[in-house]
Amino acid sequence: MTVESVNTKLYEKMFAEQENYRAWLLSQPPEEILNHTPCGRIS
């Protein structure tokens, strides 16, 4: 395996994880979305 192919596989895995997280996050109510932002925590 070359460095390029390893980087490609890593990129593909990270992209898929990000897409799954995004889909989950968009299915949540606004209050929950804000709990997953760096500055949006609600007490």
PDB file with one MODEL, atoms N, CA, C and O in Angstrom:
MODEL        1
ATOM      1  N   MET A   1       0.831  -1.175   0.000  1.00  0.00           N
ATOM      2  CA  MET A   1       0.000   0.000   0.000  1.00  0.00           C
ATOM      3  C   MET A   1       0.882   1.246   0.000  1.00  0.00           C
ATOM      4  O   MET A   1       1.828   1.354   0.780  1.00  0.00           O
ATOM      5  N   THR A   2       0.560   2.168  -0.873  1.00  0.00           N
ATOM      6  CA  THR A   2       1.334   3.407  -0.928  1.00  0.00           C
ATOM      7  C   THR A   2       0.769   4.415   0.065  1.00  0.00           C
ATOM      8  O   THR A   2      -0.338   4.253   0.578  1.00  0.00           O
ATOM      9  N   VAL A   3       1.541   5.444   0.321  1.00  0.00           N
ATOM     10  CA  VAL A   3       1.088   6.505   1.215  1.00  0.00           C
ATOM     11  C   VAL A   3      -0.175   7.147   0.636  1.00  0.00           C
ATOM     12  O   VAL A   3      -1.104   7.476   1.374  1.00  0.00           O
ATOM     13  N   GLU A   4      -0.201   7.320  -0.669  1.00  0.00           N
ATOM     14  CA  GLU A   4      -1.364   7.928  -1.313  1.00  0.00           C
ATOM     15  C   GLU A   4      -2.622   7.086  -1.113  1.00  0.00           C
ATOM     16  O   GLU A   4      -3.690   7.634  -0.841  1.00  0.00           O
ATOM     17  N   SER A   5      -2.513   5.780  -1.242  1.00  0.00           N
ATOM     18  CA  SER A   5      -3.695   4.932  -1.074  1.00  0.00           C
ATOM     19  C   SER A   5      -4.152   4.901   0.389  1.00  0.00           C
ATOM     20  O   SER A   5      -5.350   4.845   0.665  1.00  0.00           O
ATOM     21  N   VAL A   6      -3.212   4.938   1.311  1.00  0.00           N
ATOM     22  CA  VAL A   6      -3.573   4.994   2.736  1.00  0.00           C
ATOM     23  C   VAL A   6      -4.292   6.310   3.036  1.00  0.00           C
ATOM     24  O   VAL A   6      -5.305   6.324   3.736  1.00  0.00           O
ATOM     25  N   ASN A   7      -3.767   7.411   2.505  1.00  0.00           N
ATOM     26  CA  ASN A   7      -4.407   8.708   2.705  1.00  0.00           C
ATOM     27  C   ASN A   7      -5.808   8.735   2.104  1.00  0.00           C
ATOM     28  O   ASN A   7      -6.727   9.300   2.696  1.00  0.00           O
ATOM     29  N   THR A   8      -5.971   8.133   0.944  1.00  0.00           N
ATOM     30  CA  THR A   8      -7.275   8.083   0.299  1.00  0.00           C
ATOM     31  C   THR A   8      -8.260   7.292   1.138  1.00  0.00           C
ATOM     32  O   THR A   8      -9.392   7.731   1.336  1.00  0.00           O
ATOM     33  N   LYS A   9      -7.850   6.139   1.632  1.00  0.00           N
ATOM     34  CA  LYS A   9      -8.731   5.326   2.475  1.00  0.00           C
ATOM     35  C   LYS A   9      -9.105   6.066   3.755  1.00  0.00           C
ATOM     36  O   LYS A   9     -10.257   6.026   4.187  1.00  0.00           O
ATOM     37  N   LEU A  10      -8.137   6.737   4.356  1.00  0.00           N
ATOM     38  CA  LEU A  10      -8.408   7.511   5.566  1.00  0.00           C
ATOM     39  C   LEU A  10      -9.401   8.630   5.272  1.00  0.00           C
ATOM     40  O   LEU A  10     -10.343   8.845   6.036  1.00  0.00           O
ATOM     41  N   TYR A  11      -9.195   9.333   4.181  1.00  0.00           N
ATOM     42  CA  TYR A  11     -10.099  10.403   3.799  1.00  0.00           C
ATOM     43  C   TYR A  11     -11.510   9.860   3.600  1.00  0.00           C
ATOM     44  O   TYR A  11     -12.473  10.453   4.086  1.00  0.00           O
ATOM     45  N   GLU A  12     -11.642   8.746   2.896  1.00  0.00           N
ATOM     46  CA  GLU A  12     -12.952   8.160   2.642  1.00  0.00           C
ATOM     47  C   GLU A  12     -13.643   7.753   3.944  1.00  0.00           C
ATOM     48  O   GLU A  12     -14.847   7.954   4.103  1.00  0.00           O
ATOM     49  N   LYS A  13     -12.880   7.183   4.866  1.00  0.00           N
ATOM     50  CA  LYS A  13     -13.444   6.778   6.157  1.00  0.00           C
ATOM     51  C   LYS A  13     -13.897   7.996   6.950  1.00  0.00           C
ATOM     52  O   LYS A  13     -14.991   7.997   7.514  1.00  0.00           O
ATOM     53  N   MET A  14     -13.071   9.025   6.996  1.00  0.00           N
ATOM     54  CA  MET A  14     -13.415  10.230   7.742  1.00  0.00           C
ATOM     55  C   MET A  14     -14.624  10.933   7.116  1.00  0.00           C
ATOM     56  O   MET A  14     -15.479  11.454   7.831  1.00  0.00           O
ATOM     57  N   PHE A  15     -14.691  10.947   5.796  1.00  0.00           N
ATOM     58  CA  PHE A  15     -15.817  11.562   5.107  1.00  0.00           C
ATOM     59  C   PHE A  15     -17.116  10.830   5.438  1.00  0.00           C
ATOM     60  O   PHE A  15     -18.137  11.465   5.700  1.00  0.00           O
ATOM     61  N   ALA A  16     -17.081   9.500   5.429  1.00  0.00           N
ATOM     62  CA  ALA A  16     -18.274   8.699   5.744  1.00  0.00           C
ATOM     63  C   ALA A  16     -18.716   8.940   7.183  1.00  0.00           C
ATOM     64  O   ALA A  16     -19.911   9.073   7.446  1.00  0.00           O
ATOM     65  N   GLU A  17     -17.774   8.997   8.111  1.00  0.00           N
ATOM     66  CA  GLU A  17     -18.111   9.265   9.510  1.00  0.00           C
ATOM     67  C   GLU A  17     -18.735  10.641   9.666  1.00  0.00           C
ATOM     68  O   GLU A  17     -19.700  10.810  10.412  1.00  0.00           O
ATOM     69  N   GLN A  18     -18.185  11.626   8.962  1.00  0.00           N
ATOM     70  CA  GLN A  18     -18.716  12.981   9.034  1.00  0.00           C
ATOM     71  C   GLN A  18     -20.135  13.040   8.466  1.00  0.00           C
ATOM     72  O   GLN A  18     -21.001  13.712   9.028  1.00  0.00           O
ATOM     73  N   GLU A  19     -20.373  12.348   7.369  1.00  0.00           N
ATOM     74  CA  GLU A  19     -21.701  12.322   6.766  1.00  0.00           C
ATOM     75  C   GLU A  19     -22.721  11.653   7.699  1.00  0.00           C
ATOM     76  O   GLU A  19     -23.851  12.123   7.826  1.00  0.00           O
ATOM     77  N   ASN A  20     -22.320  10.567   8.343  1.00  0.00           N
ATOM     78  CA  ASN A  20     -23.205   9.898   9.308  1.00  0.00           C
ATOM     79  C   ASN A  20     -23.535  10.816  10.479  1.00  0.00           C
ATOM     80  O   ASN A  20     -24.690  10.897  10.899  1.00  0.00           O
ATOM     81  N   TYR A  21     -22.539  11.500  11.002  1.00  0.00           N
ATOM     82  CA  TYR A  21     -22.744  12.427  12.114  1.00  0.00           C
ATOM     83  C   TYR A  21     -23.647  13.573  11.681  1.00  0.00           C
ATOM     84  O   TYR A  21     -24.549  13.970  12.419  1.00  0.00           O
ATOM     85  N   ARG A  22     -23.409  14.103  10.492  1.00  0.00           N
ATOM     86  CA  ARG A  22     -24.214  15.210   9.979  1.00  0.00           C
ATOM     87  C   ARG A  22     -25.681  14.787   9.841  1.00  0.00           C
ATOM     88  O   ARG A  22     -26.583  15.528  10.232  1.00  0.00           O
ATOM     89  N   ALA A  23     -25.911  13.610   9.291  1.00  0.00           N
ATOM     90  CA  ALA A  23     -27.287  13.118   9.136  1.00  0.00           C
ATOM     91  C   ALA A  23     -27.958  12.962  10.499  1.00  0.00           C
ATOM     92  O   ALA A  23     -29.120  13.334  10.666  1.00  0.00           O
ATOM     93  N   TRP A  24     -27.235  12.417  11.465  1.00  0.00           N
ATOM     94  CA  TRP A  24     -27.782  12.264  12.812  1.00  0.00           C
ATOM     95  C   TRP A  24     -28.079  13.633  13.420  1.00  0.00           C
ATOM     96  O   TRP A  24     -29.152  13.856  13.981  1.00  0.00           O
ATOM     97  N   LEU A  25     -27.123  14.539  13.302  1.00  0.00           N
ATOM     98  CA  LEU A  25     -27.277  15.858  13.911  1.00  0.00           C
ATOM     99  C   LEU A  25     -28.464  16.603  13.326  1.00  0.00           C
ATOM    100  O   LEU A  25     -29.208  17.252  14.061  1.00  0.00           O
ATOM    101  N   LEU A  26     -28.654  16.522  12.020  1.00  0.00           N
ATOM    102  CA  LEU A  26     -29.767  17.221  11.380  1.00  0.00           C
ATOM    103  C   LEU A  26     -31.122  16.614  11.727  1.00  0.00           C
ATOM    104  O   LEU A  26     -32.157  17.243  11.506  1.00  0.00           O
ATOM    105  N   SER A  27     -31.125  15.407  12.263  1.00  0.00           N
ATOM    106  CA  SER A  27     -32.385  14.787  12.666  1.00  0.00           C
ATOM    107  C   SER A  27     -32.758  15.143  14.109  1.00  0.00           C
ATOM    108  O   SER A  27     -33.816  14.742  14.596  1.00  0.00           O
ATOM    109  N   GLN A  28     -31.893  15.892  14.785  1.00  0.00           N
ATOM    110  CA  GLN A  28     -32.113  16.258  16.180  1.00  0.00           C
ATOM    111  C   GLN A  28     -32.850  17.595  16.285  1.00  0.00           C
ATOM    112  O   GLN A  28     -32.819  18.395  15.351  1.00  0.00           O
ATOM    113  N   PRO A  29     -33.512  17.837  17.421  1.00  0.00           N
ATOM    114  CA  PRO A  29     -34.153  19.141  17.636  1.00  0.00           C
ATOM    115  C   PRO A  29     -33.085  20.232  17.789  1.00  0.00           C
ATOM    116  O   PRO A  29     -31.941  19.937  18.134  1.00  0.00           O
ATOM    117  N   PRO A  30     -33.460  21.488  17.534  1.00  0.00           N
ATOM    118  CA  PRO A  30     -32.483  22.586  17.597  1.00  0.00           C
ATOM    119  C   PRO A  30     -31.696  22.648  18.908  1.00  0.00           C
ATOM    120  O   PRO A  30     -30.500  22.941  18.900  1.00  0.00           O
ATOM    121  N   GLU A  31     -32.354  22.375  20.022  1.00  0.00           N
ATOM    122  CA  GLU A  31     -31.651  22.444  21.311  1.00  0.00           C
ATOM    123  C   GLU A  31     -30.515  21.432  21.368  1.00  0.00           C
ATOM    124  O   GLU A  31     -29.443  21.725  21.897  1.00  0.00           O
ATOM    125  N   GLU A  32     -30.747  20.256  20.832  1.00  0.00           N
ATOM    126  CA  GLU A  32     -29.707  19.229  20.835  1.00  0.00           C
ATOM    127  C   GLU A  32     -28.576  19.596  19.882  1.00  0.00           C
ATOM    128  O   GLU A  32     -27.409  19.338  20.175  1.00  0.00           O
ATOM    129  N   ILE A  33     -28.911  20.185  18.761  1.00  0.00           N
ATOM    130  CA  ILE A  33     -27.881  20.622  17.810  1.00  0.00           C
ATOM    131  C   ILE A  33     -26.964  21.628  18.483  1.00  0.00           C
ATOM    132  O   ILE A  33     -25.743  21.559  18.342  1.00  0.00           O
ATOM    133  N   LEU A  34     -27.559  22.563  19.217  1.00  0.00           N
ATOM    134  CA  LEU A  34     -26.746  23.572  19.902  1.00  0.00           C
ATOM    135  C   LEU A  34     -25.834  22.946  20.953  1.00  0.00           C
ATOM    136  O   LEU A  34     -24.763  23.484  21.234  1.00  0.00           O
ATOM    137  N   ASN A  35     -26.232  21.835  21.531  1.00  0.00           N
ATOM    138  CA  ASN A  35     -25.379  21.162  22.515  1.00  0.00           C
ATOM    139  C   ASN A  35     -24.143  20.532  21.876  1.00  0.00           C
ATOM    140  O   ASN A  35     -23.236  20.097  22.585  1.00  0.00           O
ATOM    141  N   HIS A  36     -24.099  20.479  20.564  1.00  0.00           N
ATOM    142  CA  HIS A  36     -22.966  19.868  19.864  1.00  0.00           C
ATOM    143  C   HIS A  36     -22.146  20.903  19.103  1.00  0.00           C
ATOM    144  O   HIS A  36     -21.389  20.551  18.199  1.00  0.00           O
ATOM    145  N   THR A  37     -22.292  22.169  19.461  1.00  0.00           N
ATOM    146  CA  THR A  37     -21.479  23.227  18.861  1.00  0.00           C
ATOM    147  C   THR A  37     -20.502  23.738  19.910  1.00  0.00           C
ATOM    148  O   THR A  37     -20.796  23.675  21.103  1.00  0.00           O
ATOM    149  N   PRO A  38     -19.353  24.241  19.492  1.00  0.00           N
ATOM    150  CA  PRO A  38     -18.343  24.693  20.472  1.00  0.00           C
ATOM    151  C   PRO A  38     -18.836  25.795  21.405  1.00  0.00           C
ATOM    152  O   PRO A  38     -18.467  25.805  22.579  1.00  0.00           O
ATOM    153  N   CYS A  39     -19.652  26.713  20.921  1.00  0.00           N
ATOM    154  CA  CYS A  39     -20.084  27.841  21.742  1.00  0.00           C
ATOM    155  C   CYS A  39     -21.569  27.829  22.042  1.00  0.00           C
ATOM    156  O   CYS A  39     -22.084  28.786  22.620  1.00  0.00           O
ATOM    157  N   GLY A  40     -22.271  26.771  21.665  1.00  0.00           N
ATOM    158  CA  GLY A  40     -23.722  26.788  21.764  1.00  0.00           C
ATOM    159  C   GLY A  40     -24.307  26.036  22.927  1.00  0.00           C
ATOM    160  O   GLY A  40     -25.512  25.785  22.934  1.00  0.00           O
ATOM    161  N   ARG A  41     -23.529  25.667  23.897  1.00  0.00           N
ATOM    162  CA  ARG A  41     -24.050  24.904  25.025  1.00  0.00           C
ATOM    163  C   ARG A  41     -25.109  25.693  25.771  1.00  0.00           C
ATOM    164  O   ARG A  41     -24.914  26.860  26.111  1.00  0.00           O
ATOM    165  N   ILE A  42     -26.240  25.034  26.022  1.00  0.00           N
ATOM    166  CA  ILE A  42     -27.330  25.646  26.767  1.00  0.00           C
ATOM    167  C   ILE A  42     -27.372  25.018  28.151  1.00  0.00           C
ATOM    168  O   ILE A  42     -27.297  23.796  28.282  1.00  0.00           O
ATOM    169  N   SER A  43     -27.489  25.831  29.166  1.00  0.00           N
ATOM    170  CA  SER A  43     -27.569  25.290  30.531  1.00  0.00           C
ATOM    171  C   SER A  43     -28.995  25.132  30.954  1.00  0.00           C
ATOM    172  O   SER A  43     -29.262  24.690  32.072  1.00  0.00           O
TER     173      SER A  43
ENDMDL
END
